[in-house]
Amino acid sequence: MQQLIDNTPEVSGRFGPYGGRFVPEVLVPAVTELEAAYRDAIADDAFRQQYRDLLSTYVGRPTALTPAPRLSSELGVEVLLKREDLCHTGAHKINNAIGQILLAQRMGKTRIIAETGAGQHGVATATVCARFGMECVVYMGETDVERQHLNVLRMQLLGATVRPVTSGSRTLKDAANEAIRDWVGNVDSTHYIIGSAIGPHPYPSMVRDFHRVIGEETVEQLVASHGRSAPDAVFACVGGGSNAIGIFSAFVENPAVRLFGSEAAGHGIDTDQHAASLTLGTPGVLHGFVSYLLQDSDGQVLPVHSVSAGLDYPGVGPEHAFLKDSGRVTYAAITDRQALTALAMLSRLEGIIPALETAHAFAHLVEEAPRLRDQLVVVNCSGRGDKDMTTIAEASAEFE
């Protein structure tokens, strides 16, 4: 973490018309306290040093920027992989979990709650709670408990209580709903570690800033390996959008770098089985912030689908909504079939099995490759695919 300074059009928690703070009255003191604690912490050299030290000695940063020669030859594009899958716990989520557990400690909180879909944020939260000796409760939709059972076992082994959520679609949205209810009832003792760049202010900004390290390292590594500070293009998957906003943050002010975000088209955007909120959503309020949502004409949030549990969310971080409207980032909806095909390609060509979330970014690259001939491209490999093996086998059989 070189710096934690906003470089977006954000004002008072807003990214244009998006973002903000829409919470029950009982939570206003909690989010106000969190904002003050965060602003104080990032100005504190001791906090910044502790965070950097933990990223180095516990998380395993910097993560590699790995050439992908066989994939590059196949696509006619020079591809580099930013290897967040090599972080401790297997995904980028640990960057934010480390930062927020330090803030919780700073605020005197003794109990941590989290929501999770794919389970990687839940594992990261359970991991940092074990490291710092805090009680940990993770809410997870019953559907995701079933399809991400390996991560459930990991969380439990780490000492966390995993609470399956049986309401609604039993996925990420419903897990977040239950976590917020818990927070309302235990606000004095509890900090809610939100896992993506969503939620009421200051969460979208704070989560982005704890993931800036991804983009900052990429710049340094490009200078060392290629003698240049920026690639021609960057690809990242977008559910809530934390890994994408982390790597985009280093390049968003450089118009020469094309940025591509990849969301979940599920069975197709011409069906009702997708999670393409940026492609088909409309502005609305969910989980304390304004952004693009999949909702009906009455403002009721619609059920969503993705083969990837981590992209199975009916909204998106407010900064991504702003970047879409401004045209700075090109977002595309990638189907389950496309993601599975790209996952198999990367696995067989490079010996790297990505998470299903990450596979959407690789599928997007495959689509764009003919227009990026001989250019230098970075793909943010946000997580590894161990957790998804059962889903990959079942879904691949379905498409045969």
Disulfide bonds with the S-S distance in Angstrom:
none
